[in-house]
Amino acid sequence: MSSTQLRVASFAELDARTFHDLARLRVDVFVVEQECAYPELDGRDIEPGTRHLWLAQGGAPVAYLRILADPDGVARIGRVVVAPEARSAGHAGHLMTAALAEIGNRPCVLDAQSHLVDFYTRHGFTVSGPEYVEDGIPHTPMRRTG
C-alpha cells in the first residue's frame, strides 16, 4: 500500500482535476452508494473561508472533509467521506484530528449521520439537538466548544 498524504487547500488553491476527484468521491458515496439525490455542489465549496482537507494515496483522494466558516464565526465540518476500498484504515479519524487542529479553539459544529455519533464523541463533540432525518438518513447535530 502506498503512503497517504494529508492535503489542505482553499478552493482557489485547487486545480480542476483535484476538485473533480474530490467531488466525484463525494458523489460516489453520498449520492450513489447512500442513494441520496440532493444538490451535492451547494456553492459552499467555493466560499473564501472554506478549507478542503483530504488524504491522497497514489495521487487519488481516499478520504475527504470540508470546513466551512459559518456566518456566526463557528466552524462547520461536513462532507466527511471515506472511499469504500479505504474504510477501516483510520482515515476518518486522521482527517478529524487534522481538521480540529486547523480549527483551533473556535467552536465547531457538524451534523453527524446518527450511527457515527460515537465516532464524533471521541473527537470532543457532544449532541446539541434532537435527531432528524435528512435524505432518508437519521442525523444528529453535534457541537464542540474548542
N, CA, C and O atoms as a GROMACS GRO file, in nm:
protein
  584
    1MET      N    1   0.085  -0.119   0.000
    1MET     CA    2   0.000   0.000   0.000
    1MET      C    3   0.089   0.124   0.000
    1MET      O    4   0.187   0.131   0.074
    2SER      N    5   0.055   0.221  -0.083
    2SER     CA    6   0.133   0.344  -0.088
    2SER      C    7   0.100   0.431   0.032
    2SER      O    8  -0.003   0.414   0.097
    3SER      N    9   0.190   0.524   0.062
    3SER     CA   10   0.169   0.610   0.177
    3SER      C   11   0.056   0.709   0.149
    3SER      O   12   0.021   0.737   0.034
    4THR      N   13   0.000   0.761   0.257
    4THR     CA   14  -0.112   0.853   0.249
    4THR      C   15  -0.063   0.992   0.287
    4THR      O   16   0.005   1.009   0.388
    5GLN      N   17  -0.097   1.092   0.205
    5GLN     CA   18  -0.056   1.230   0.231
    5GLN      C   19  -0.179   1.314   0.263
    5GLN      O   20  -0.282   1.305   0.196
    6LEU      N   21  -0.167   1.397   0.367
    6LEU     CA   22  -0.271   1.493   0.403
    6LEU      C   23  -0.255   1.616   0.317
    6LEU      O   24  -0.145   1.669   0.302
    7ARG      N   25  -0.366   1.662   0.260
    7ARG     CA   26  -0.366   1.784   0.178
    7ARG      C   27  -0.471   1.879   0.236
    7ARG      O   28  -0.577   1.836   0.281
    8VAL      N   29  -0.440   2.008   0.234
    8VAL     CA   30  -0.531   2.113   0.282
    8VAL      C   31  -0.525   2.226   0.180
    8VAL      O   32  -0.417   2.269   0.140
    9ALA      N   33  -0.643   2.275   0.139
    9ALA     CA   34  -0.645   2.383   0.040
    9ALA      C   35  -0.775   2.461   0.046
    9ALA      O   36  -0.879   2.409   0.088
   10SER      N   37  -0.768   2.586   0.004
   10SER     CA   38  -0.889   2.663  -0.023
   10SER      C   39  -0.934   2.625  -0.165
   10SER      O   40  -0.860   2.558  -0.237
   11PHE      N   41  -1.052   2.666  -0.204
   11PHE     CA   42  -1.099   2.637  -0.340
   11PHE      C   43  -1.005   2.698  -0.443
   11PHE      O   44  -0.974   2.634  -0.544
   12ALA      N   45  -0.959   2.821  -0.418
   12ALA     CA   46  -0.871   2.889  -0.513
   12ALA      C   47  -0.740   2.814  -0.534
   12ALA      O   48  -0.676   2.829  -0.638
   13GLU      N   49  -0.700   2.734  -0.437
   13GLU     CA   50  -0.575   2.659  -0.446
   13GLU      C   51  -0.592   2.523  -0.514
   13GLU      O   52  -0.493   2.455  -0.543
   14LEU      N   53  -0.715   2.483  -0.540
   14LEU     CA   54  -0.740   2.353  -0.603
   14LEU      C   55  -0.732   2.364  -0.754
   14LEU      O   56  -0.785   2.459  -0.812
   15ASP      N   57  -0.665   2.268  -0.818
   15ASP     CA   58  -0.672   2.265  -0.964
   15ASP      C   59  -0.798   2.189  -1.004
   15ASP      O   60  -0.860   2.121  -0.923
   16ALA      N   61  -0.836   2.202  -1.129
   16ALA     CA   62  -0.962   2.145  -1.177
   16ALA      C   63  -0.966   1.994  -1.157
   16ALA      O   64  -1.070   1.941  -1.116
   17ARG      N   65  -0.859   1.923  -1.183
   17ARG     CA   66  -0.857   1.777  -1.169
   17ARG      C   67  -0.879   1.737  -1.024
   17ARG      O   68  -0.954   1.644  -0.996
   18THR      N   69  -0.813   1.805  -0.932
   18THR     CA   70  -0.828   1.771  -0.791
   18THR      C   71  -0.971   1.795  -0.745
   18THR      O   72  -1.030   1.709  -0.678
   19PHE      N   73  -1.030   1.911  -0.780
   19PHE     CA   74  -1.168   1.935  -0.739
   19PHE      C   75  -1.261   1.831  -0.799
   19PHE      O   76  -1.353   1.784  -0.732
   20HIS      N   77  -1.239   1.795  -0.924
   20HIS     CA   78  -1.319   1.690  -0.988
   20HIS      C   79  -1.312   1.561  -0.908
   20HIS      O   80  -1.414   1.499  -0.881
   21ASP      N   81  -1.190   1.520  -0.871
   21ASP     CA   82  -1.171   1.394  -0.798
   21ASP      C   83  -1.236   1.398  -0.660
   21ASP      O   84  -1.292   1.299  -0.615
   22LEU      N   85  -1.228   1.513  -0.593
   22LEU     CA   86  -1.291   1.527  -0.462
   22LEU      C   87  -1.443   1.523  -0.475
   22LEU      O   88  -1.510   1.455  -0.397
   23ALA      N   89  -1.497   1.595  -0.572
   23ALA     CA   90  -1.642   1.594  -0.593
   23ALA      C   91  -1.690   1.456  -0.633
   23ALA      O   92  -1.797   1.413  -0.591
   24ARG      N   93  -1.612   1.386  -0.713
   24ARG     CA   94  -1.652   1.252  -0.755
   24ARG      C   95  -1.657   1.157  -0.635
   24ARG      O   96  -1.750   1.077  -0.624
   25LEU      N   97  -1.560   1.165  -0.545
   25LEU     CA   98  -1.562   1.082  -0.424
   25LEU      C   99  -1.688   1.111  -0.344
   25LEU      O  100  -1.755   1.018  -0.300
   26ARG      N  101  -1.721   1.237  -0.325
   26ARG     CA  102  -1.840   1.273  -0.250
   26ARG      C  103  -1.967   1.221  -0.318
   26ARG      O  104  -2.054   1.164  -0.252
   27VAL      N  105  -1.977   1.239  -0.448
   27VAL     CA  106  -2.096   1.192  -0.522
   27VAL      C  107  -2.104   1.040  -0.519
   27VAL      O  108  -2.212   0.984  -0.499
   28ASP      N  109  -1.991   0.972  -0.541
   28ASP     CA  110  -1.992   0.826  -0.541
   28ASP      C  111  -2.046   0.769  -0.411
   28ASP      O  112  -2.118   0.669  -0.412
   29VAL      N  113  -2.013   0.833  -0.297
   29VAL     CA  114  -2.058   0.781  -0.168
   29VAL      C  115  -2.195   0.838  -0.130
   29VAL      O  116  -2.288   0.761  -0.104
   30PHE      N  117  -2.209   0.969  -0.127
   30PHE     CA  118  -2.333   1.027  -0.076
   30PHE      C  119  -2.452   1.012  -0.170
   30PHE      O  120  -2.562   0.983  -0.126
   31VAL      N  121  -2.430   1.031  -0.298
   31VAL     CA  122  -2.542   1.027  -0.393
   31VAL      C  123  -2.567   0.885  -0.444
   31VAL      O  124  -2.681   0.838  -0.446
   32VAL      N  125  -2.460   0.815  -0.484
   32VAL     CA  126  -2.476   0.682  -0.544
   32VAL      C  127  -2.488   0.574  -0.436
   32VAL      O  128  -2.590   0.506  -0.428
   33GLU      N  129  -2.384   0.557  -0.352
   33GLU     CA  130  -2.385   0.450  -0.251
   33GLU      C  131  -2.500   0.466  -0.152
   33GLU      O  132  -2.570   0.370  -0.121
   34GLN      N  133  -2.518   0.589  -0.100
   34GLN     CA  134  -2.621   0.610   0.000
   34GLN      C  135  -2.757   0.645  -0.062
   34GLN      O  136  -2.855   0.668   0.010
   35GLU      N  137  -2.762   0.649  -0.193
   35GLU     CA  138  -2.887   0.669  -0.267
   35GLU      C  139  -2.962   0.795  -0.223
   35GLU      O  140  -3.082   0.790  -0.197
   36CYS      N  141  -2.888   0.907  -0.216
   36CYS     CA  142  -2.948   1.035  -0.177
   36CYS      C  143  -2.935   1.134  -0.292
   36CYS      O  144  -2.827   1.186  -0.319
   37ALA      N  145  -3.045   1.158  -0.358
   37ALA     CA  146  -3.044   1.259  -0.464
   37ALA      C  147  -3.059   1.396  -0.400
   37ALA      O  148  -3.168   1.434  -0.356
   38TYR      N  149  -2.950   1.470  -0.396
   38TYR     CA  150  -2.951   1.603  -0.336
   38TYR      C  151  -2.844   1.687  -0.406
   38TYR      O  152  -2.757   1.631  -0.473
   39PRO      N  153  -2.850   1.820  -0.392
   39PRO     CA  154  -2.752   1.905  -0.461
   39PRO      C  155  -2.616   1.902  -0.392
   39PRO      O  156  -2.587   1.986  -0.307
   40GLU      N  157  -2.533   1.807  -0.428
   40GLU     CA  158  -2.400   1.790  -0.368
   40GLU      C  159  -2.316   1.917  -0.385
   40GLU      O  160  -2.247   1.959  -0.292
   41LEU      N  161  -2.321   1.978  -0.501
   41LEU     CA  162  -2.248   2.102  -0.524
   41LEU      C  163  -2.339   2.217  -0.483
   41LEU      O  164  -2.420   2.266  -0.562
   42ASP      N  165  -2.324   2.259  -0.357
   42ASP     CA  166  -2.416   2.353  -0.295
   42ASP      C  167  -2.367   2.497  -0.294
   42ASP      O  168  -2.432   2.584  -0.236
   43GLY      N  169  -2.254   2.524  -0.357
   43GLY     CA  170  -2.199   2.659  -0.360
   43GLY      C  171  -2.107   2.692  -0.245
   43GLY      O  172  -2.036   2.793  -0.250
   44ARG      N  173  -2.104   2.611  -0.141
   44ARG     CA  174  -2.021   2.642  -0.024
   44ARG      C  175  -1.875   2.604  -0.043
   44ARG      O  176  -1.788   2.654   0.028
   45ASP      N  177  -1.847   2.515  -0.139
   45ASP     CA  178  -1.708   2.475  -0.165
   45ASP      C  179  -1.621   2.593  -0.207
   45ASP      O  180  -1.501   2.597  -0.179
   46ILE      N  181  -1.682   2.690  -0.275
   46ILE     CA  182  -1.605   2.800  -0.332
   46ILE      C  183  -1.596   2.922  -0.242
   46ILE      O  184  -1.529   3.019  -0.277
   47GLU      N  185  -1.662   2.919  -0.127
   47GLU     CA  186  -1.656   3.033  -0.035
   47GLU      C  187  -1.513   3.055   0.013
   47GLU      O  188  -1.441   2.958   0.037
   48PRO      N  189  -1.471   3.181   0.028
   48PRO     CA  190  -1.333   3.210   0.068
   48PRO      C  191  -1.290   3.144   0.198
   48PRO      O  192  -1.173   3.109   0.213
   49GLY      N  193  -1.381   3.126   0.294
   49GLY     CA  194  -1.344   3.069   0.423
   49GLY      C  195  -1.344   2.917   0.427
   49GLY      O  196  -1.307   2.859   0.530
   50THR      N  197  -1.383   2.851   0.319
   50THR     CA  198  -1.389   2.705   0.318
   50THR      C  199  -1.251   2.644   0.301
   50THR      O  200  -1.171   2.688   0.218
   51ARG      N  201  -1.223   2.543   0.382
   51ARG     CA  202  -1.097   2.467   0.372
   51ARG      C  203  -1.133   2.324   0.335
   51ARG      O  204  -1.222   2.263   0.395
   52HIS      N  205  -1.063   2.270   0.236
   52HIS     CA  206  -1.081   2.132   0.192
   52HIS      C  207  -0.964   2.051   0.246
   52HIS      O  208  -0.848   2.088   0.226
   53LEU      N  209  -0.994   1.942   0.314
   53LEU     CA  210  -0.890   1.852   0.366
   53LEU      C  211  -0.914   1.715   0.307
   53LEU      O  212  -1.027   1.668   0.304
   54TRP      N  213  -0.808   1.650   0.261
   54TRP     CA  214  -0.824   1.516   0.209
   54TRP      C  215  -0.695   1.438   0.225
   54TRP      O  216  -0.586   1.493   0.240
   55LEU      N  217  -0.711   1.308   0.222
   55LEU     CA  218  -0.599   1.216   0.223
   55LEU      C  219  -0.587   1.159   0.084
   55LEU      O  220  -0.684   1.109   0.027
   56ALA      N  221  -0.467   1.167   0.028
   56ALA     CA  222  -0.441   1.115  -0.106
   56ALA      C  223  -0.349   0.994  -0.096
   56ALA      O  224  -0.255   0.991  -0.017
   57GLN      N  225  -0.379   0.898  -0.178
   57GLN     CA  226  -0.297   0.777  -0.187
   57GLN      C  227  -0.269   0.755  -0.336
   57GLN      O  228  -0.362   0.737  -0.414
   58GLY      N  229  -0.143   0.756  -0.373
   58GLY     CA  230  -0.111   0.743  -0.514
   58GLY      C  231  -0.170   0.857  -0.596
   58GLY      O  232  -0.201   0.839  -0.713
   59GLY      N  233  -0.185   0.974  -0.534
   59GLY     CA  234  -0.240   1.090  -0.602
   59GLY      C  235  -0.391   1.099  -0.600
   59GLY      O  236  -0.446   1.205  -0.631
   60ALA      N  237  -0.460   0.992  -0.566
   60ALA     CA  238  -0.607   0.991  -0.566
   60ALA      C  239  -0.662   1.010  -0.425
   60ALA      O  240  -0.607   0.955  -0.330
   61PRO      N  241  -0.770   1.088  -0.411
   61PRO     CA  242  -0.828   1.106  -0.277
   61PRO      C  243  -0.895   0.978  -0.228
   61PRO      O  244  -0.970   0.914  -0.302
   62VAL      N  245  -0.868   0.943  -0.102
   62VAL     CA  246  -0.933   0.826  -0.040
   62VAL      C  247  -1.023   0.867   0.075
   62VAL      O  248  -1.106   0.788   0.121
   63ALA      N  249  -1.008   0.991   0.123
   63ALA     CA  250  -1.092   1.043   0.230
   63ALA      C  251  -1.093   1.195   0.219
   63ALA      O  252  -0.997   1.255   0.172
   64TYR      N  253  -1.204   1.255   0.265
   64TYR     CA  254  -1.221   1.399   0.247
   64TYR      C  255  -1.314   1.455   0.354
   64TYR      O  256  -1.399   1.384   0.407
   65LEU      N  257  -1.296   1.582   0.385
   65LEU     CA  258  -1.394   1.662   0.459
   65LEU      C  259  -1.370   1.807   0.424
   65LEU      O  260  -1.265   1.845   0.372
   66ARG      N  261  -1.471   1.889   0.455
   66ARG     CA  262  -1.453   2.032   0.436
   66ARG      C  263  -1.489   2.104   0.565
   66ARG      O  264  -1.572   2.057   0.644
   67ILE      N  265  -1.425   2.218   0.585
   67ILE     CA  266  -1.454   2.305   0.698
   67ILE      C  267  -1.512   2.434   0.641
   67ILE      O  268  -1.449   2.501   0.559
   68LEU      N  269  -1.632   2.467   0.684
   68LEU     CA  270  -1.698   2.589   0.641
   68LEU      C  271  -1.688   2.693   0.752
   68LEU      O  272  -1.683   2.660   0.870
   69ALA      N  273  -1.685   2.819   0.712
   69ALA     CA  274  -1.689   2.930   0.807
   69ALA      C  275  -1.832   2.981   0.808
   69ALA      O  276  -1.871   3.059   0.721
   70ASP      N  277  -1.911   2.939   0.905
   70ASP     CA  278  -2.049   2.985   0.914
   70ASP      C  279  -2.052   3.134   0.949
   70ASP      O  280  -1.957   3.185   1.009
   71PRO      N  281  -2.159   3.204   0.913
   71PRO     CA  282  -2.166   3.349   0.936
   71PRO      C  283  -2.148   3.391   1.082
   71PRO      O  284  -2.105   3.503   1.109
   72ASP      N  285  -2.182   3.302   1.177
   72ASP     CA  286  -2.169   3.338   1.319
   72ASP      C  287  -2.029   3.314   1.374
   72ASP      O  288  -2.006   3.326   1.495
   73GLY      N  289  -1.933   3.281   1.286
   73GLY     CA  290  -1.795   3.260   1.329
   73GLY      C  291  -1.765   3.118   1.372
   73GLY      O  292  -1.651   3.085   1.405
   74VAL      N  293  -1.866   3.034   1.373
   74VAL     CA  294  -1.848   2.894   1.411
   74VAL      C  295  -1.799   2.816   1.290
   74VAL      O  296  -1.844   2.839   1.178
   75ALA      N  297  -1.707   2.724   1.312
   75ALA     CA  298  -1.660   2.635   1.205
   75ALA      C  299  -1.760   2.521   1.192
   75ALA      O  300  -1.814   2.472   1.291
   76ARG      N  301  -1.785   2.479   1.068
   76ARG     CA  302  -1.877   2.368   1.042
   76ARG      C  303  -1.804   2.263   0.960
   76ARG      O  304  -1.758   2.289   0.848
   77ILE      N  305  -1.792   2.143   1.016
   77ILE     CA  306  -1.732   2.031   0.944
   77ILE      C  307  -1.842   1.956   0.870
   77ILE      O  308  -1.949   1.930   0.926
   78GLY      N  309  -1.816   1.923   0.746
   78GLY     CA  310  -1.914   1.849   0.669
   78GLY      C  311  -1.851   1.768   0.559
   78GLY      O  312  -1.730   1.775   0.534
   79ARG      N  313  -1.936   1.690   0.493
   79ARG     CA  314  -1.898   1.607   0.379
   79ARG      C  315  -1.784   1.511   0.415
   79ARG      O  316  -1.696   1.485   0.333
   80VAL      N  317  -1.786   1.460   0.538
   80VAL     CA  318  -1.683   1.364   0.581
   80VAL      C  319  -1.709   1.233   0.508
   80VAL      O  320  -1.815   1.172   0.522
   81VAL      N  321  -1.611   1.189   0.430
   81VAL     CA  322  -1.631   1.072   0.346
   81VAL      C  323  -1.500   0.994   0.331
   81VAL      O  324  -1.392   1.051   0.324
   82VAL      N  325  -1.514   0.861   0.327
   82VAL     CA  326  -1.402   0.772   0.300
   82VAL      C  327  -1.445   0.678   0.188
   82VAL      O  328  -1.554   0.622   0.191
   83ALA      N  329  -1.358   0.661   0.090
   83ALA     CA  330  -1.386   0.571  -0.021
   83ALA      C  331  -1.408   0.429   0.032
   83ALA      O  332  -1.339   0.388   0.125
   84PRO      N  333  -1.502   0.356  -0.025
   84PRO     CA  334  -1.532   0.220   0.025
   84PRO      C  335  -1.408   0.132   0.040
   84PRO      O  336  -1.395   0.060   0.138
   85GLU      N  337  -1.318   0.137  -0.057
   85GLU     CA  338  -1.200   0.049  -0.054
   85GLU      C  339  -1.096   0.094   0.050
   85GLU      O  340  -1.000   0.021   0.075
   86ALA      N  341  -1.115   0.211   0.110
   86ALA     CA  342  -1.018   0.263   0.207
   86ALA      C  343  -1.074   0.267   0.349
   86ALA      O  344  -1.009   0.320   0.439
   87ARG      N  345  -1.193   0.213   0.370
   87ARG     CA  346  -1.253   0.219   0.503
   87ARG      C  347  -1.183   0.126   0.601
   87ARG      O  348  -1.116   0.031   0.561
   88SER      N  349  -1.200   0.155   0.728
   88SER     CA  350  -1.142   0.078   0.839
   88SER      C  351  -0.990   0.090   0.847
   88SER      O  352  -0.924   0.003   0.903
   89ALA      N  353  -0.935   0.197   0.790
   89ALA     CA  354  -0.791   0.219   0.798
   89ALA      C  355  -0.758   0.341   0.884
   89ALA      O  356  -0.642   0.383   0.890
   90GLY      N  357  -0.858   0.398   0.951
   90GLY     CA  358  -0.834   0.514   1.038
   90GLY      C  359  -0.831   0.647   0.966
   90GLY      O  360  -0.795   0.748   1.027
   91HIS      N  361  -0.868   0.650   0.839
   91HIS     CA  362  -0.861   0.775   0.762
   91HIS      C  363  -0.954   0.884   0.816
   91HIS      O  364  -0.914   1.000   0.822
   92ALA      N  365  -1.076   0.849   0.854
   92ALA     CA  366  -1.170   0.949   0.904
   92ALA      C  367  -1.116   1.012   1.033
   92ALA      O  368  -1.125   1.133   1.052
   93GLY      N  369  -1.060   0.931   1.121
   93GLY     CA  370  -1.002   0.983   1.244
   93GLY      C  371  -0.884   1.074   1.218
   93GLY      O  372  -0.868   1.178   1.282
   94HIS      N  373  -0.800   1.035   1.122
   94HIS     CA  374  -0.684   1.117   1.084
   94HIS      C  375  -0.732   1.253   1.032
   94HIS      O  376  -0.678   1.357   1.071
   95LEU      N  377  -0.832   1.253   0.946
   95LEU     CA  378  -0.886   1.379   0.893
   95LEU      C  379  -0.949   1.465   1.002
   95LEU      O  380  -0.930   1.586   1.004
   96MET      N  381  -1.025   1.403   1.093
   96MET     CA  382  -1.087   1.480   1.201
   96MET      C  383  -0.981   1.546   1.289
   96MET      O  384  -0.996   1.661   1.328
   97THR      N  385  -0.876   1.474   1.321
   97THR     CA  386  -0.767   1.530   1.401
   97THR      C  387  -0.705   1.649   1.329
   97THR      O  388  -0.679   1.753   1.391
   98ALA      N  389  -0.682   1.635   1.199
   98ALA     CA  390  -0.625   1.744   1.120
   98ALA      C  391  -0.721   1.863   1.113
   98ALA      O  392  -0.678   1.978   1.123
   99ALA      N  393  -0.849   1.835   1.096
   99ALA     CA  394  -0.949   1.943   1.087
   99ALA      C  395  -0.956   2.019   1.218
   99ALA      O  396  -0.962   2.142   1.218
  100LEU      N  397  -0.955   1.950   1.329
  100LEU     CA  398  -0.964   2.017   1.459
  100LEU      C  399  -0.838   2.098   1.488
  100LEU      O  400  -0.846   2.202   1.554
  101ALA      N  401  -0.724   2.053   1.439
  101ALA     CA  402  -0.601   2.132   1.452
  101ALA      C  403  -0.613   2.260   1.368
  101ALA      O  404  -0.569   2.366   1.410
  102GLU      N  405  -0.671   2.248   1.251
  102GLU     CA  406  -0.693   2.363   1.162
  102GLU      C  407  -0.790   2.464   1.225
  102GLU      O  408  -0.769   2.585   1.215
  103ILE      N  409  -0.893   2.415   1.290
  103ILE     CA  410  -0.996   2.499   1.351
  103ILE      C  411  -0.945   2.566   1.478
  103ILE      O  412  -0.980   2.681   1.507
  104GLY      N  413  -0.863   2.496   1.553
  104GLY     CA  414  -0.810   2.551   1.677
  104GLY      C  415  -0.916   2.558   1.785
  104GLY      O  416  -0.994   2.464   1.801
  105ASN      N  417  -0.920   2.668   1.859
  105ASN     CA  418  -1.010   2.681   1.974
  105ASN      C  419  -1.148   2.735   1.938
  105ASN      O  420  -1.232   2.754   2.027
  106ARG      N  421  -1.174   2.760   1.810
  106ARG     CA  422  -1.306   2.810   1.771
  106ARG      C  423  -1.412   2.702   1.796
  106ARG      O  424  -1.382   2.583   1.786
  107PRO      N  425  -1.534   2.742   1.830
  107PRO     CA  426  -1.642   2.645   1.839
  107PRO      C  427  -1.664   2.581   1.702
  107PRO      O  428  -1.638   2.642   1.598
  108CYS      N  429  -1.711   2.458   1.704
  108CYS     CA  430  -1.727   2.381   1.581
  108CYS      C  431  -1.854   2.298   1.589
  108CYS      O  432  -1.886   2.243   1.694
  109VAL      N  433  -1.926   2.289   1.478
  109VAL     CA  434  -2.048   2.209   1.472
  109VAL      C  435  -2.041   2.114   1.353
  109VAL      O  436  -1.962   2.133   1.260
  110LEU      N  437  -2.125   2.012   1.359
  110LEU     CA  438  -2.142   1.921   1.246
  110LEU      C  439  -2.276   1.852   1.262
  110LEU      O  440  -2.334   1.849   1.370
  111ASP      N  441  -2.325   1.796   1.154
  111ASP     CA  442  -2.447   1.716   1.154
  111ASP      C  443  -2.406   1.573   1.120
  111ASP      O  444  -2.384   1.539   1.003
  112ALA      N  445  -2.395   1.491   1.223
  112ALA     CA  446  -2.345   1.354   1.208
  112ALA      C  447  -2.455   1.261   1.159
  112ALA      O  448  -2.570   1.272   1.201
  113GLN      N  449  -2.419   1.169   1.070
  113GLN     CA  450  -2.510   1.058   1.047
  113GLN      C  451  -2.516   0.988   1.183
  113GLN      O  452  -2.413   0.959   1.243
  114SER      N  453  -2.636   0.960   1.230
  114SER     CA  454  -2.655   0.918   1.369
  114SER      C  455  -2.576   0.794   1.409
  114SER      O  456  -2.538   0.781   1.525
  115HIS      N  457  -2.551   0.705   1.316
  115HIS     CA  458  -2.473   0.585   1.352
  115HIS      C  459  -2.326   0.618   1.379
  115HIS      O  460  -2.250   0.532   1.424
  116LEU      N  461  -2.286   0.745   1.353
  116LEU     CA  462  -2.147   0.786   1.375
  116LEU      C  463  -2.130   0.879   1.496
  116LEU      O  464  -2.023   0.937   1.514
  117VAL      N  465  -2.235   0.894   1.578
  117VAL     CA  466  -2.228   0.983   1.694
  117VAL      C  467  -2.111   0.944   1.785
  117VAL      O  468  -2.038   1.032   1.832
  118ASP      N  469  -2.092   0.816   1.811
  118ASP     CA  470  -1.982   0.774   1.900
  118ASP      C  471  -1.846   0.812   1.842
  118ASP      O  472  -1.757   0.852   1.918
  119PHE      N  473  -1.829   0.802   1.712
  119PHE     CA  474  -1.703   0.841   1.647
  119PHE      C  475  -1.675   0.989   1.676
  119PHE      O  476  -1.564   1.024   1.717
  120TYR      N  477  -1.773   1.075   1.654
  120TYR     CA  478  -1.753   1.218   1.674
  120TYR      C  479  -1.738   1.252   1.823
  120TYR      O  480  -1.667   1.346   1.858
  121THR      N  481  -1.804   1.178   1.910
  121THR     CA  482  -1.788   1.197   2.054
  121THR      C  483  -1.642   1.178   2.094
  121THR      O  484  -1.591   1.250   2.180
  122ARG      N  485  -1.576   1.081   2.034
  122ARG     CA  486  -1.433   1.057   2.063
  122ARG      C  487  -1.345   1.174   2.022
  122ARG      O  488  -1.231   1.184   2.066
  123HIS      N  489  -1.397   1.262   1.940
  123HIS     CA  490  -1.323   1.381   1.896
  123HIS      C  491  -1.370   1.507   1.968
  123HIS      O  492  -1.342   1.619   1.924
  124GLY      N  493  -1.442   1.490   2.079
  124GLY     CA  494  -1.479   1.602   2.164
  124GLY      C  495  -1.614   1.666   2.134
  124GLY      O  496  -1.647   1.769   2.193
  125PHE      N  497  -1.693   1.607   2.045
  125PHE     CA  498  -1.825   1.662   2.013
  125PHE      C  499  -1.930   1.605   2.108
  125PHE      O  500  -1.918   1.492   2.155
  126THR      N  501  -2.033   1.685   2.134
  126THR     CA  502  -2.147   1.639   2.212
  126THR      C  503  -2.274   1.666   2.132
  126THR      O  504  -2.279   1.757   2.049
  127VAL      N  505  -2.376   1.588   2.157
  127VAL     CA  506  -2.504   1.606   2.091
  127VAL      C  507  -2.562   1.740   2.132
  127VAL      O  508  -2.564   1.773   2.250
  128SER      N  509  -2.608   1.818   2.034
  128SER     CA  510  -2.657   1.953   2.063
  128SER      C  511  -2.802   1.975   2.021
  128SER      O  512  -2.851   2.089   2.024
  129GLY      N  513  -2.871   1.870   1.983
  129GLY     CA  514  -3.010   1.885   1.942
  129GLY      C  515  -3.071   1.750   1.911
  129GLY      O  516  -3.002   1.648   1.915
  130PRO      N  517  -3.199   1.749   1.880
  130PRO     CA  518  -3.267   1.622   1.853
  130PRO      C  519  -3.229   1.564   1.716
  130PRO      O  520  -3.195   1.636   1.622
  131GLU      N  521  -3.237   1.433   1.708
  131GLU     CA  522  -3.213   1.364   1.582
  131GLU      C  523  -3.319   1.406   1.480
  131GLU      O  524  -3.434   1.432   1.516
  132TYR      N  525  -3.280   1.412   1.354
  132TYR     CA  526  -3.372   1.444   1.246
  132TYR      C  527  -3.334   1.358   1.124
  132TYR      O  528  -3.224   1.302   1.119
  133VAL      N  529  -3.423   1.348   1.030
  133VAL     CA  530  -3.398   1.269   0.910
  133VAL      C  531  -3.377   1.363   0.792
  133VAL      O  532  -3.460   1.449   0.764
  134GLU      N  533  -3.265   1.345   0.723
  134GLU     CA  534  -3.234   1.422   0.603
  134GLU      C  535  -3.201   1.324   0.492
  134GLU      O  536  -3.113   1.238   0.508
  135ASP      N  537  -3.268   1.335   0.380
  135ASP     CA  538  -3.247   1.246   0.266
  135ASP      C  539  -3.260   1.099   0.305
  135ASP      O  540  -3.189   1.013   0.252
  136GLY      N  541  -3.351   1.071   0.398
  136GLY     CA  542  -3.377   0.934   0.440
  136GLY      C  543  -3.276   0.877   0.539
  136GLY      O  544  -3.283   0.759   0.572
  137ILE      N  545  -3.183   0.959   0.586
  137ILE     CA  546  -3.078   0.913   0.678
  137ILE      C  547  -3.090   0.990   0.809
  137ILE      O  548  -3.091   1.113   0.807
  138PRO      N  549  -3.098   0.920   0.923
  138PRO     CA  550  -3.101   0.989   1.053
  138PRO      C  551  -2.970   1.066   1.078
  138PRO      O  552  -2.861   1.012   1.058
  139HIS      N  553  -2.982   1.190   1.121
  139HIS     CA  554  -2.868   1.276   1.153
  139HIS      C  555  -2.886   1.331   1.294
  139HIS      O  556  -2.998   1.341   1.345
  140THR      N  557  -2.775   1.366   1.356
  140THR     CA  558  -2.774   1.424   1.490
  140THR      C  559  -2.684   1.547   1.491
  140THR      O  560  -2.566   1.536   1.456
  141PRO      N  561  -2.735   1.664   1.529
  141PRO     CA  562  -2.648   1.781   1.539
  141PRO      C  563  -2.552   1.767   1.658
  141PRO      O  564  -2.591   1.719   1.764
  142MET      N  565  -2.427   1.808   1.637
  142MET     CA  566  -2.326   1.797   1.741
  142MET      C  567  -2.243   1.925   1.745
  142MET      O  568  -2.234   1.999   1.646
  143ARG      N  569  -2.182   1.950   1.862
  143ARG     CA  570  -2.105   2.072   1.882
  143ARG      C  571  -1.980   2.039   1.964
  143ARG      O  572  -1.982   1.952   2.051
  144ARG      N  573  -1.875   2.112   1.934
  144ARG     CA  574  -1.750   2.104   2.011
  144ARG      C  575  -1.714   2.248   2.046
  144ARG      O  576  -1.708   2.334   1.959
  145THR      N  577  -1.688   2.274   2.174
  145THR     CA  578  -1.666   2.411   2.217
  145THR      C  579  -1.521   2.458   2.203
  145THR      O  580  -1.493   2.576   2.223
  146GLY      N  581  -1.430   2.370   2.171
  146GLY     CA  582  -1.293   2.415   2.144
  146GLY      C  583  -1.191   2.373   2.240
  146GLY      O  584  -1.073   2.407   2.225
   0.00000   0.00000   0.00000
